Amino acid sequence: MAEAEYKVTGMSCGHCEASVRGEVSKLAGVEDVQVSATAGTLKIVSSAEVADDAVIAAVDEAGYSAVRA
């Protein structure tokens, strides 16, 4: 299992969290996604390493910006 954490900017509510969770969950190998608008964080657990650029692109697709924490 691999874990990764990202800082996400622009989120302010539960809908924001759901949007990010939905996009990141689509990535191959992702098994768990935890998002906090309050803390501005995204944590993923995956069966194999997921490329940072793929996660960042998924967050971007949801309408927000992310960087690896």
DSSP file (Angstrom, degrees, kcal/mol; ACC not computed):
  #  RESIDUE AA STRUCTURE BP1 BP2  ACC     N-H-->O    O-->H-N    N-H-->O    O-->H-N    TCO  KAPPA ALPHA  PHI   PSI    X-CA   Y-CA   Z-CA
    1    1 A M              0   0    0      0, 0.0     2,-0.4     0, 0.0    46,-0.2   0.000 360.0 360.0 360.0 141.2    0.0    0.0    0.0
    2    2 A A  E     -A   46   0A   0     44,-3.0    44,-2.9    46,-0.2     2,-0.4  -0.930 360.0-162.5-119.3 144.7    1.2    3.5   -0.8
    3    3 A E  E     +A   45   0A   0     -2,-0.4     2,-0.3    42,-0.2    42,-0.2  -0.951   9.1 177.1-125.4 146.9    0.1    6.7    0.8
    4    4 A A  E     -A   44   0A   0     40,-2.0    40,-2.6    -2,-0.4     2,-0.4  -0.994  12.2-155.0-147.3 149.0    0.4   10.3   -0.4
    5    5 A E  E     -A   43   0A   0     -2,-0.3    64,-2.8    38,-0.2     2,-0.3  -0.975  11.3-174.8-128.8 141.8   -0.7   13.7    1.0
    6    6 A Y  E     -AB  42  68A   0     36,-2.8    36,-2.1    -2,-0.4     2,-0.5  -0.945  25.0-127.5-132.6 151.0   -1.4   16.9   -0.9
    7    7 A K  E     -AB  41  67A   0     60,-2.8    60,-1.9    -2,-0.3     2,-0.4  -0.884  29.2-163.1 -95.4 129.7   -2.2   20.5   -0.1
    8    8 A V  E     - B   0  66A   0     32,-2.8     2,-0.3    -2,-0.5    58,-0.2  -0.955   1.4-159.1-118.6 131.3   -5.3   21.6   -2.0
    9    9 A T  E     + B   0  65A   0     56,-2.6    56,-1.6    -2,-0.4     3,-0.1  -0.841  66.6  35.9-109.8 147.8   -6.3   25.3   -2.4
   10   10 A G  S    S+     0   0    0     -2,-0.3     2,-0.2     1,-0.3    -1,-0.1   0.239  76.3 126.8 103.5 -12.1   -9.7   26.7   -3.2
   11   11 A M        +     0   0    0     -3,-0.2    -1,-0.3     1,-0.1     3,-0.1  -0.560  18.4 158.0 -80.1 142.6  -11.9   24.3   -1.3
   12   12 A S        +     0   0    0     -2,-0.2     2,-0.3     1,-0.2    -1,-0.1   0.436  55.6  19.8-139.9  -3.9  -14.4   25.8    1.1
   13   13 A C  S  > S-     0   0    0      1,-0.1     4,-1.9    24,-0.0    -1,-0.2  -0.914  84.7 -83.3-157.0 179.1  -17.2   23.2    1.7
   14   14 A G  H  > S+     0   0    0     -2,-0.3     4,-2.5     1,-0.2     5,-0.2   0.824 122.2  57.7 -62.1 -33.6  -18.5   19.7    1.6
   15   15 A H  H  > S+     0   0    0      2,-0.2     4,-2.2     1,-0.2    -1,-0.2   0.902 105.3  51.1 -64.7 -39.7  -19.3   20.0   -2.1
   16   16 A C  H  > S+     0   0    0      2,-0.2     4,-2.2     1,-0.2     5,-0.2   0.935 110.3  49.2 -60.3 -46.6  -15.7   20.9   -2.8
   17   17 A E  H  X S+     0   0    0     -4,-1.9     4,-2.9     1,-0.2    -2,-0.2   0.915 110.7  50.2 -59.3 -44.2  -14.6   17.9   -0.9
   18   18 A A  H  X S+     0   0    0     -4,-2.5     4,-2.5     2,-0.2    -1,-0.2   0.875 108.9  52.1 -64.1 -38.2  -17.0   15.6   -2.8
   19   19 A S  H  X S+     0   0    0     -4,-2.2     4,-1.9     2,-0.2    -1,-0.2   0.936 113.7  42.6 -63.6 -47.0  -15.8   17.0   -6.2
   20   20 A V  H  X S+     0   0    0     -4,-2.2     4,-2.6     2,-0.2     5,-0.3   0.932 114.6  50.9 -65.1 -46.3  -12.1   16.3   -5.4
   21   21 A R  H  X S+     0   0    0     -4,-2.9     4,-2.2    -5,-0.2    -2,-0.2   0.907 109.6  51.7 -58.0 -43.2  -12.9   12.9   -3.9
   22   22 A G  H  X S+     0   0    0     -4,-2.5     4,-0.6    -5,-0.2    -1,-0.2   0.906 113.2  42.4 -62.2 -44.2  -14.9   11.9   -7.0
   23   23 A E  H >< S+     0   0    0     -4,-1.9     3,-0.8     1,-0.2     4,-0.3   0.923 116.5  46.3 -70.1 -44.7  -12.2   12.8   -9.5
   24   24 A V  H >< S+     0   0    0     -4,-2.6     3,-1.6     1,-0.2    -2,-0.2   0.852 104.6  62.6 -68.7 -33.6   -9.3   11.3   -7.5
   25   25 A S  H 3< S+     0   0    0     -4,-2.2    -1,-0.2    -5,-0.3    -2,-0.2   0.739  93.3  65.3 -62.6 -22.5  -11.3    8.1   -6.8
   26   26 A K  T << S+     0   0    0     -3,-0.8    -1,-0.3    -4,-0.6    -2,-0.2   0.668  78.2 106.3 -73.9 -17.1  -11.3    7.5  -10.6
   27   27 A L  S X  S-     0   0    0     -3,-1.6     3,-1.6    -4,-0.3     2,-0.1  -0.401  84.1-100.6 -69.0 138.6   -7.5    7.0  -10.7
   28   28 A A  T 3  S+     0   0    0      1,-0.2    -1,-0.1    -2,-0.1    20,-0.1  -0.335 104.3  14.4 -59.8 131.0   -6.3    3.5  -11.1
   29   29 A G  T 3  S+     0   0    0      1,-0.3    18,-2.5    -4,-0.1     2,-0.4   0.203  85.9 134.9  91.8 -15.6   -5.2    1.9   -7.9
   30   30 A V  E <   +C   46   0A   0     -3,-1.6    -1,-0.3    16,-0.2    16,-0.3  -0.537  20.9 168.5 -72.3 125.6   -6.7    4.4   -5.6
   31   31 A E  E     +     0   0A   0     14,-3.0     2,-0.3    -2,-0.4    15,-0.2   0.691  62.5  20.7-110.1 -26.9   -8.4    2.6   -2.7
   32   32 A D  E     -C   45   0A   0     13,-1.9    13,-2.4     2,-0.0     2,-0.4  -0.995  57.6-170.2-147.4 139.5   -9.2    5.4   -0.2
   33   33 A V  E     -C   44   0A   0     -2,-0.3     2,-0.5    11,-0.2    11,-0.2  -0.995   1.7-173.6-132.3 126.3   -9.5    9.2   -0.5
   34   34 A Q  E     -C   43   0A   0      9,-2.8     9,-2.9    -2,-0.4     2,-0.4  -0.985   8.8-178.2-121.3 125.8   -9.7   11.6    2.5
   35   35 A V  E     -C   42   0A   0     -2,-0.5     2,-0.4     7,-0.2     7,-0.2  -0.974  10.0-172.7-127.0 136.5  -10.4   15.3    1.8
   36   36 A S  E  >> -C   41   0A   0      5,-2.4     5,-1.7    -2,-0.4     4,-1.6  -0.948  10.3-173.8-130.5 112.8  -10.7   18.1    4.2
   37   37 A A  T  45S+     0   0    0     -2,-0.4    -1,-0.1     3,-0.2   -27,-0.1   0.877  90.3  55.6 -67.5 -37.1  -11.7   21.6    3.0
   38   38 A T  T  45S+     0   0    0      1,-0.2    -1,-0.2     2,-0.1    -2,-0.0   0.927 118.9  30.5 -61.9 -47.0  -11.0   23.0    6.4
   39   39 A A  T  45S-     0   0    0      2,-0.1    -1,-0.2   -32,-0.0    -2,-0.2   0.641 103.4-128.8 -86.9 -15.8   -7.4   21.8    6.5
   40   40 A G  T  <5 +     0   0    0     -4,-1.6   -32,-2.8     1,-0.2     2,-0.3   0.881  61.5 136.8  69.1  38.3   -6.9   22.0    2.7
   41   41 A T  E   < -AC   7  36A   0     -5,-1.7    -5,-2.4   -34,-0.2     2,-0.4  -0.856  41.4-167.3-123.2 155.5   -5.6   18.5    2.5
   42   42 A L  E     -AC   6  35A   0    -36,-2.1   -36,-2.8    -2,-0.3     2,-0.4  -0.989  10.3-174.5-135.7 125.6   -6.0   15.4    0.4
   43   43 A K  E     -AC   5  34A   0     -9,-2.9    -9,-2.8    -2,-0.4     2,-0.4  -0.984   4.7-171.1-122.6 132.7   -4.8   12.0    1.5
   44   44 A I  E     -AC   4  33A   0    -40,-2.6   -40,-2.0    -2,-0.4     2,-0.4  -0.946  12.8-161.6-124.3 147.6   -4.9    9.0   -0.8
   45   45 A V  E     +AC   3  32A   0    -13,-2.4   -14,-3.0    -2,-0.4   -13,-1.9  -0.995  22.6 176.0-121.5 130.3   -4.2    5.3   -0.1
   46   46 A S  E     -AC   2  30A   0    -44,-2.9   -44,-3.0    -2,-0.4   -16,-0.2  -0.929  42.8-124.4-137.0 158.8   -3.5    3.2   -3.2
   47   47 A S  S    S+     0   0    0    -18,-2.5     2,-0.3    -2,-0.3   -17,-0.1   0.722 101.3  12.8 -73.4 -21.7   -2.5   -0.3   -4.0
   48   48 A A  S    S-     0   0    0    -19,-0.2   -46,-0.2   -20,-0.1    -1,-0.1  -0.946 105.0 -69.7-146.4 164.0    0.5    1.0   -6.0
   49   49 A E        -     0   0    0     -2,-0.3     2,-0.5   -48,-0.1    -2,-0.1  -0.344  46.4-150.7 -58.8 131.4    2.3    4.3   -6.3
   50   50 A V        -     0   0    0    -21,-0.1    -1,-0.1    -4,-0.0   -21,-0.1  -0.911  24.8-108.3-105.9 132.4    0.1    6.9   -8.1
   51   51 A A    >>  -     0   0    0     -2,-0.5     4,-1.8     1,-0.1     3,-0.6  -0.325  18.5-134.0 -61.8 134.8    1.9    9.6  -10.1
   52   52 A D  H 3> S+     0   0    0      1,-0.2     4,-3.0     2,-0.2     5,-0.2   0.890 105.8  56.6 -55.7 -41.5    1.7   13.0   -8.5
   53   53 A D  H 3> S+     0   0    0      1,-0.2     4,-2.0     2,-0.2    -1,-0.2   0.833 105.0  52.3 -64.7 -29.5    0.9   14.6  -11.9
   54   54 A A  H <> S+     0   0    0     -3,-0.6     4,-1.9     2,-0.2    -1,-0.2   0.907 112.1  45.0 -69.8 -41.4   -2.1   12.3  -12.2
   55   55 A V  H  X S+     0   0    0     -4,-1.8     4,-2.3     2,-0.2    -2,-0.2   0.932 113.9  49.1 -66.5 -45.5   -3.4   13.3   -8.8
   56   56 A I  H  X S+     0   0    0     -4,-3.0     4,-2.3     1,-0.2    -2,-0.2   0.884 110.7  50.9 -62.4 -39.0   -2.8   17.0   -9.5
   57   57 A A  H  X S+     0   0    0     -4,-2.0     4,-2.2    -5,-0.2    -1,-0.2   0.881 109.3  50.9 -65.5 -38.3   -4.6   16.7  -12.8
   58   58 A A  H  X S+     0   0    0     -4,-1.9     4,-1.3     2,-0.2    -2,-0.2   0.904 111.1  47.7 -65.9 -41.2   -7.6   15.0  -11.2
   59   59 A V  H  X>S+     0   0    0     -4,-2.3     5,-2.1     1,-0.2     4,-0.5   0.906 111.2  51.7 -64.9 -41.2   -7.8   17.8   -8.6
   60   60 A D  H ><5S+     0   0    0     -4,-2.3     3,-1.2     1,-0.2    -2,-0.2   0.889 105.0  55.9 -60.9 -40.5   -7.5   20.4  -11.4
   61   61 A E  H 3<5S+     0   0    0     -4,-2.2    -1,-0.2     1,-0.3    -2,-0.2   0.827 104.3  54.1 -61.1 -32.6  -10.3   18.7  -13.2
   62   62 A A  H 3<5S-     0   0    0     -4,-1.3    -1,-0.3    -3,-0.3    -2,-0.2   0.605 127.6-101.9 -77.6 -12.4  -12.4   19.2  -10.0
   63   63 A G  T <<5S+     0   0    0     -3,-1.2     2,-0.2    -4,-0.5    -3,-0.2   0.627  86.4  97.4 104.7  15.6  -11.6   22.9  -10.2
   64   64 A Y      < -     0   0    0     -5,-2.1     2,-0.4    -8,-0.1    -1,-0.4  -0.759  65.4-116.3-130.3 174.9   -8.9   23.2   -7.5
   65   65 A S  E     -B    9   0A   0    -56,-1.6   -56,-2.6    -2,-0.2     2,-0.3  -0.905  28.9-176.4-116.8 143.8   -5.1   23.3   -7.3
   66   66 A A  E     -B    8   0A   0     -2,-0.4     2,-0.3   -58,-0.2   -58,-0.2  -0.978  11.8-175.8-139.0 151.9   -2.9   20.8   -5.5
   67   67 A V  E     -B    7   0A   0    -60,-1.9   -60,-2.8    -2,-0.3     2,-0.2  -0.979  42.4 -94.4-138.7 151.1    0.8   20.3   -4.6
   68   68 A R  E      B    6   0A   0     -2,-0.3   -62,-0.3   -62,-0.2   -64,-0.0  -0.450 360.0 360.0 -65.0 132.1    2.4   17.3   -2.9
   69   69 A A              0   0    0    -64,-2.8   -63,-0.2    -2,-0.2    -1,-0.2   0.460 360.0 360.0 -82.2 360.0    2.7   18.0    0.8
